[in-house]
Amino acid sequence: MIEAVDHIGVAVKEISEAAKFYEEKLGLKVAGVEEVKDQKVKVAFIPIGETRIELIEATAPDSPIAAFISKRGEGIHHVALRVTNLEEALNTLKGRGVTLIDEKPRIGARGIKIAFIHPKSSGILLELCQE
């Protein structure tokens, strides 16, 4: 069911400022920036081998990322796990009593299917994604 860690989502106030650390200090490169309008975020992709760091900036004051930063500050927002079949994974997890935020997939950055597992079940916010 789970293939790999797809990415680590990091909530930031400003992608342009946060990206400087990754590029100037760590020598990594931002491979692209995309706005996900329905989630009210802008996302920058920083590839590292088979995975990515995704810097996530709110584009509206009522964005979940804006609320996260307001409450907890900048930092790790979620860990995303790549699955082979998202619908099947959600059904399996629901059957195992896992609390889901999304019972059906939605479209996230890069146009991939995503769904979130509630931190009540896992201790952290987990995203499942399928290419």
N, C-alpha and C positions, 0 to 999 in steps of 0.2 A: 504494500500500500504506500509506504513512504519511501521515496527514492533518495532524497538528499536535502540538505539545508539549501534553500533557494536564495534567500537573502536575509539580511538583518536590517530592519527598518529603524532609522534614527530620526526622531523628531527634532527639528532645528527651527530657530526663528528666521534665519535667512540662509538659503542654500549658498548664495555667492560667498558669504563669510565663512560658513562651515566648510565648504569645499576647499578653501585655501589650506587648511590644515592637512587634508588628505593629499592634496597635490604638492604643496610646497614642503611639507615635513615628511610625509610618507612616500612621496614619489609616485603616487597613484594618479590616475586620470579619470575625470568625469567623462563617461561615454555618451551621455545624452541627458536631456532634461525634458520632462513631459508633464503636462497639466492633466489631471483627472478631475474634470469639472463636477461630476456628480458626487465626488468625495471631498470636494473643495480643498484640493491639495495640488502642489507641484512637487514632482519627484525627480531627483538626480540619481543616476545610476553610476556606481563606481565598481567595476568588475575586479574581482580578486580570484584568480583561478576559476573554479567551477561555480563560485558563488558571487554575491554582490553585497555591497553596502548600499542602501537606498536612503538618501537624505530626503526627509519629507518636511515640506514647508506649507503652512496653512495659507490658503488664498482668501479666506473669509473669517471674520471673527467667530462665526458659529461652527467652524470646522471642528471635527473631533480632535485634530492635531492641535488647534489653538487651545481647546479645553485641556488637553493633556499637558501642554507646556505651561499653561496658567496654573495647573494644579501641582505638577511634578517638576517642571523645568525641562530643559533640553536633555535628551538622552535616548537610550534604547526604548523604542516603542513596542516593537514586536519581533518575533522570529518567524520566518516563513519556511514551511516545509513543502517541498515539491512532492506531489502525489501522482500516481498513474491515472486514476479516475476519481475526480473530485466528488461526483454525485455518489458513487459507491462508498467513498471514504466517509462522507457525511452520514449516510445511512448506517454504516457500521458503527461509527462513533455514537450516533444517537441511540442505537440499539444497546450500546454499552453504558448508557447513562451519562454520557458526556454532555455538558451544557454548551450549546452552540449559540453564537450570536447570529450567524447566518445558516439557516437550514437549507437554503438553495444557493447555488453559486451566483456571483455577480461578476461584472467585468472590472478589472483593476488596471493598473499601469501596465504598459506593454501589450494591452488587449488580452491579457490572460484571465482565465477563470480564477476567482478567489472566494474564500469564505473564512470566517474567523471563529475560533474556539474561545469561549469565555474564560477569563483568568480564574474564575471560581473552580474550574475543573483542573487546570494545569499549573496554576501559580503564576503564569505569565500570559500575556496575550499572544496566542499562536495564530498564524495565518496558514491556511492550506492553499496551495496554488497548483494549477495544472496548465502547462503550456498549450 
